Structures are given as structure tokens and as C-alpha cells.
Amino acid sequence: MIIFLGDLLQYYLFVNFKTYEEASSQRALSLARLLSSFYTGEVEIIPVCQSLDIEGISREISLKIFAQHADPVDFGSNTGKIVPRALQKSGAFGTILNHAENKVSNEHIKNTIERCRGAGLKVMVCAESLQRAKEIAAFSPDFIAIEPPELIGGNISVSSAKPELISGSVEAIKKIDPKIIVITGAGIKTGQDVAAAIKLGTAGVFVASGIVLAQDKEYAIRTLLEGFPSGKDEGTMP
């Protein structure tokens, strides 16, 4: 299955910086610059950064940056919360929600998606199971990342270990809302993992340690990008 946005075909490489020291502060900027150097327009490369680093990175590179979390609040008395409108003002293009390391309720997801829409932010929500993916699809986020928590940070990709979860999720999500773009996460390390994810019907991958903790980050990025189909039309973020 091929994902089309209008008449244009687009694939995505989301790179989660997490809170790794190797991707914090000045190192976050260095990694973002490296990712930007690989951007050709064929694959949308999206750094997923700590909130503290977004403004500095957004001033230096033109890639679309996602935050790692947001809360269903606006400016006001919300100590410790992450405000979607503040993320947008700092240069974020979108945010992820419900990562396996920061799980939230369906109510939080629904309300935060609404706040993000009001702020002009895109949203990718992580789903740990087929059932959760169906529940999240009812809220119509821009992206859903299929991400079994037991495979995160490991050496076996979800596209290899649980291909039926990927293909089944794509089918179920598209029945609920065909506009949602499905992404594969967890254990993605090689170009072969990327190619398998695309073959199963998703539009891209969500990686972290495969790039951030790689000894040779340039090689890791190049290897992953080689797994995407080539010779396609250039597209843009929906």
C-alpha cells in the first residue's frame, strides 16, 4: 500500500532524541544539523527534540521539528505542563504523544490533539497495541506510530518481530480514518527494517537509539534512508 497526500507521495523518518546526553543542548543542535544535511525532499526528516532545545534548533535548521510531549492546557496556571501554543511559538511544527516512556490516557490524547489543532501543531500518537491504535484513530491525529514497548531500544524491529501487528494496524486505522498516516516504531536499526515497514503499508519509521547512540551517526542515517523507496515524487507534510 502506498500513502498519498493529494497527488504527492511522501515518506517520513522521525528521529527521537529522547533525553540522551548525546542529543541534548549543543549535541542536539549538532545532530539536527547532521540530519538536515541529508534532507533532499524525498523523505521528510523530523527531529523529535526536548522542549528546551526546540527554539535554538529551529533557528538553525529548516527541518520540521516535533516536541516529545504536550499537555491539554493553554497559557495560565499550569505549573510543569507543556503548552501546545508555547511549543508552536518556540518553533515546533508538531508533537508526539503517548510514547511508551511517557504513557497518557485516551482523554489526555483527545484533549491534547484538540489543543494542538488550535495551536497549528501536527500530532503523532504512539500506540502499543492494535486495540490502542483503534482507540487513538477515533481522535484523528495526523500520525499514529505502532510501537510495541518490549521492542523499543532492542535489536529486533517490530516490522520483523510482529509484521502482523503493522499490517493489521494499517488496515484497522485506515478503516476508521483514511487520512491518518501510519508510522512504524520500535527496534528500527537498518535499511532492511525500513524497507520491511514500508512494504507492510506504513509511510515511514520512528527511530531513536539506532541513530542517536550510533558510533557513526552519519553512516546510521545514510543506511536508514537507503531503505526508503527511491525515484518518487517529492511531497510535503500534510
N, C-alpha and C positions, 0 to 999 in steps of 0.2 A: 504494500500500500504506500502511496506517495502523498505527502501532505502539501496541499496547495494553499497559498494565500493570494486570493484573487487568481490572476494568471501566472503568478510567480512562485517558483519552488524555493524553499528555504530550509536549511538545516541549522542546528544550534549546538554549540559547545559551551555549557555552563561550567565555570571553574570556581569551586567553593574554597575560599581562602581560610575558612573556619577561623579559629583563634590561634593558628600555628604561629610560632615566633618567626618562622621562615616567610610568613605572609602578613606581617604586622608592621605598621608605621612605614619607615623608609623602605623596608623589604617588600611591603605591599605595593608601593609605588613602582619599585623595580620590576616586580613580577607583572604588574599591569602593563608596564611599558613593553616588556617582552611579549606578552600576549598580543598587544596592539601591533607589534612588528610583523605578526603572522596574518593579520587581517587582510583579506583580499576582496571581501564582499560575497564570497561563495558560501562561507559558513559564518553565521553570527557568533562571535566570541564574546561571552558575557562574564566578566569578573563578578563574583559574589563576595562582597567585602564587608569587613566590620564597619559599623556605622561611623566610628571615629575617623576612619580612613577615607570615606567616600568623597568628601569635599576636596581634599588635596589631590586625590587621584582624578576626579572629574575635571579638574583644571588642567591636567597634563595630557590626558588621552581622550580620544573621541569614541571609544567603545561605550556601549550601553551598560551601565553598572547597576547591579542589583544589590540590595541590602540583604542581610541574613535573617531578619525578623522585623515584624512591625506589630503594633498593638491597635486595637479598635478604639482609639482615642483621638482627640484633637488637642490643640493648644489649651492649656489650662492647668488645673491642679492634678497632675498625673505623674507624681514623682517616680522616676525609674522606668517609665514607659517610653516606647519608641513611637513617635508621632509620624504617621504617613506624610502629612504635609511638610513636616520638618525634613524628612528624607528627600522629598522632591526638591525642596529649596536648597539642599546640600549638593544636589547633582545626581541623585539616584534616578534611574529610569524605571525601576521596579523593585520587588522584594520577593524573597521566598518565605514560606510559612510551613510550620509543622514538620521541620526536619526531624529525623529520628533522635537527634541530640537535644531537641527543643520542642517536644510534642505539645500540642494545644488541642482544645476541644473543638468540635464542629461549630459550636456557637461563636467561638473566637475567630475561626476561619471565616465564617459567613459575615460577621460584622466587620472584620478587618478588610475583607475584599471590598465591601461597600465603602469603607473609609478610603481605601486606596483608589478606587474609581473616582471618588470625589477629588482626590489629590492628583489625579492623572498618572498614577503608577500602575504598571503591569504587575501581575501576581503569578508566581509558580508555587503550587502547593504540593508537598510530598505526601505520598500515600504508601503505607507499609503493606497493604493487602488489597485484593480485588474488591472486597466489601467496602473498605475505606475509600478506595478510588471512586466507587459508585456514589457514596455519600457526598464526597467532595465535588464530584461532577455536577451535582444538583445546584451548586453555588456558582457555576460557570466561571471559574478562574481562567486566566489566559493559557496557563500550562498546568499539567499535572505530571509530576515526576514519580515513576514507580520505583520504590526504594526499600526493599526488604532490609530491616535493620541488622539482621545477622550477617549480611554480606558487606556492610559498609566497612571500608578500610582494609578489606581482605584481598586475596589474590585470585578469587573466583568471581567472575562477573555475574550479575543477575541474568544477563542475556544467555549465559552458558548454563548456569545452575537451575534457573527457573524460566525457561523460554515460554512456557505455557502461561505464566503469570503476565508476561509482557503482552503477548498476542491477545490473551483473553481480556486484559485491561483495556487495550486499544479498542477492541470491539465493543466492550461494555460502555466505555466513556463516550465513544462516538455515537452510540445509540441515544445517550442522554443529552449530549450537546456536541454536535459535529464540529463546532468551531474550536473546541479545546485542543491544544497541541500537546501531544503526549511525549514525554522525555524518559529515557532510561537512566537510572542511577544505581549506585552500589557496585563496587568492585571493578569499575571500568579502568583498565590499565593499558590496553593495546589497541592498535588499529583494527585487529580482528574482533575485539569486543564491540567496537563502534559499528563495524560492518554488520555484525550479527544483530545489534539493536535496531539498525535501520531496516534490515531485512524483515524483522518481526513487526514492523509497522510504525515505529516511533520516529520522531523528527530530529533526534539528537540525543546527547548524553549529558550527564551531570557528574562531574569528577571532582576529586579533591586531592587525596594523597598521591594519586598517580602522577600529578604534576607538581603540587606544592612541595612534597617531600622527595621528589626525584633528585638524584645526584646531578643529572644533566637535564635541566628543565627544558632547554631548547630542544633536545632530542625527544623528550617525552611529548611535548606539544606537537612537534612535527609528526611523530608516529601516530598520535591520535587523529590528527587532521587527515592523514593518509587513508584512514578508514572510511571517510565520507565519500559518497559518490562524487565524481568529477564531471565537468563539462555541462553543468546545469545552469539554468538561468539564475541571475542574481535577484535576490529578494530582500525584503526588509522586515523588521519587527512589526507584528500586527498592531 
